[in-house]
């Protein structure tokens, strides 16, 4: 009798749970393998249109937009790998429904995703003759690194990059509040050709006060001093009158190139001296160019700016 009861219980459990298990099995998405031929859905905000193109073809437009094509080939290769890694991460987010665009994987707004140039825009940037030379050079950099991405402990990295660091990159924790082992502050003294390497800006005290939202009376100076600095020496927080501003906010309000800045007041003017351009995290593009001029390979460039990472072929990744 007891055996019969157990058999009835097992049969009932099978009737209830077996269909559910089958449904879950077939609903579960298979592991994703992104190939170099994977289509990228690219949103173009200026026209409101959507363009679909293969990943590697998309990357030619990205490298053309994000890095000066006159840079050395090894620097362009490093940019291609960083941009490919960035793009694949966004493809995964879009697949999981966590992307920033409803019907697209990425856009071509450099402030939001990555820049991207169409063929006509490349011609406008480089001219007729320059287009044929630089377009082939950029395409060669993408082709030479085809399918290669950066990983850390087997996972795709967040391949942050910026124009110029001013001599030393920033630690990710100082900018975004979360430490990232491969986005640490590293020296980058090879940026002598960067137009933003050292920039001096003179602003009247009245204009500084207006931008910072402070009251101002001629002849009555107001407090403007750094309170804390980051590990790389950038401004972390600033006391401006009765306001306490963080570094990025201070930079944005005053329109400075970076938070790697010092200043002094002379009479009714403030003199700001900034170094580098951008948030300073990850690969410095002008630093990469400087390393390429010194004979370093794209692998060495990437290893310097993303310490502890591994360069792997995209097809070898089995992504969830």
Secondary structure as GFF3:
##gff-version 3
##sequence-region A 1 320
A	DSSP	alpha_helix	2	27	.	.	.	ID=ss1
A	DSSP	beta_strand	39	44	.	.	.	ID=ss2
A	DSSP	beta_strand	49	54	.	.	.	ID=ss3
A	DSSP	alpha_helix	55	66	.	.	.	ID=ss4
A	DSSP	alpha_helix	73	95	.	.	.	ID=ss5
A	DSSP	beta_strand	106	107	.	.	.	ID=ss6
A	DSSP	alpha_helix	119	144	.	.	.	ID=ss7
A	DSSP	beta_strand	148	152	.	.	.	ID=ss8
A	DSSP	beta_strand	155	156	.	.	.	ID=ss9
A	DSSP	beta_strand	161	162	.	.	.	ID=ss10
A	DSSP	alpha_helix	172	176	.	.	.	ID=ss11
A	DSSP	beta_strand	199	204	.	.	.	ID=ss12
A	DSSP	alpha_helix	205	212	.	.	.	ID=ss13
A	DSSP	beta_strand	224	229	.	.	.	ID=ss14
A	DSSP	beta_strand	235	240	.	.	.	ID=ss15
A	DSSP	beta_strand	243	246	.	.	.	ID=ss16
A	DSSP	alpha_helix	247	254	.	.	.	ID=ss17
A	DSSP	beta_strand	261	266	.	.	.	ID=ss18
A	DSSP	beta_strand	269	274	.	.	.	ID=ss19
A	DSSP	beta_strand	283	284	.	.	.	ID=ss20
A	DSSP	alpha_helix	285	293	.	.	.	ID=ss21
A	DSSP	alpha_helix	298	305	.	.	.	ID=ss22
A	DSSP	beta_strand	310	313	.	.	.	ID=ss23
A	DSSP	three_ten_helix	314	316	.	.	.	ID=ss24
###
